[in-house]
Amino acid sequence: MINITIYEIIAAITGILLFWILQYSAEKDEYDNKNEKVKFIGFCRKWWAKHNDNILVHFVLTGFLLVIGIENTKNMLSEYLEIPSGMDGLGASGFIGFSGSLISDILKKMIKALKK
């Protein structure tokens, strides 16, 4: 039986958001290098219009990984890190959220490359 708590779901979403913030930072660097000012809300609207399909993939893949991998990720993290009891699920969920987004982005780039 799947036993995923609301806290683990929130941690996974936080992991996804961390990936998006890093992606925003990387994309904004291009504007910074040109000394162009960018309004955050305008940038987010353009980004949403350009990436709304990616957002669906990030959530679906993260959900899939959360369902199949929460216990395995908890065990893996506990081998390498000393995580307090009860926090291991949150750490694993955040890791899964970030990894799910990273994997989604990598898979999309691989699919694009294969089409060329």
N, C-alpha and C positions, 0 to 999 in steps of 0.2 A: 504494500500500500504506500502511496505517495504521501509524505508528511512534510509539506513545505509550509512554513509559517508566513504570515504577512510581513514580518520583519526581514525574512530572507528574500521575499519579492522586492521589498523596498531597497535592500542592499544590492540586489541584482540591477535594479533600475538606476541606482546610484553609480554602479560600475559602468553602465551604458552611458550615463551622463558624463562621467569622467572621460571616456573615450571621445565623446562629442566635443567636450571642452578642449581637449588636446588637438582635435582636428580643427576646431575653430581657431585656436591659437596658431597652428601651422598655416592655415589659409590666410589669416590676418597678417602674418609676417610678410606676405607678398605685397600687401597694401602699404605696410610700414616701410618696406624697402624703397618704395616709390614716393614716400612722404605723402601719401594720400590718406585723408581722414575718412573713417568709416563709422557710421552710426550703428550701434549694436542692434537695434530693432530692425533697421533696414537690412543689415547683413543677415539677420536671422530669418527674415521673410524670404529673401532671395535663396538662402540656404535651404529653407523648408521647401520652397517651390522646386528646387533642383534635386533634393534628396528625399522627398517624401516616400518614395518606394523603398529606399534604403532603410528608413526607420522601421517599416514593417518587417523587413528581413532581420534587422537587429533584434527586435522583440521576439519574433518567432524562433530564431536560432537560440537566443538566450533562454527562452522558455524551454525549448527542447533540451538544451544542455543542463538546465536546472533540474528538470525531471529525471534525466538519466544519470547525472553526474554529481549530485550534491554530496552523497555519502563518500564517493571516491575522492572528491576534491577535499572534503574534510580530512580524510585519512592521509592524503598526500601532504596537505599543509601541516598536519600535526607531526609528521615525520621530520619536517625541516624547521618548524617554528613552534615556539611555546605559546599557544593561544589559550587564554582562560576558558574554562568550561562555559558553554553557552554562547560564547562569541565565535566559536569555530564555524558554526553555520552561517553567521553573518559574513565572516571573512571569506568563506568559500563562495557564498552567493555573490558578493561584490566582485570577487575574482572571476566567477563565471560570467557575470554581466559584462565586465570589461573584455574578457576573452571572447565572449560571443560577438561583441561588436567588432573586435579586431579580426576575428575569423571571417565575419560577414564581409568586411571591407577587403580582405585578402582574396576571398573567393570571387567577389565581384570583379576585381582586377584580373584574376586568372581567367575568368570567363571572357572578359573583354579581349585579353591577349590571345585566347584561342580562336576568337572570331576573326582576327586579322589575318 
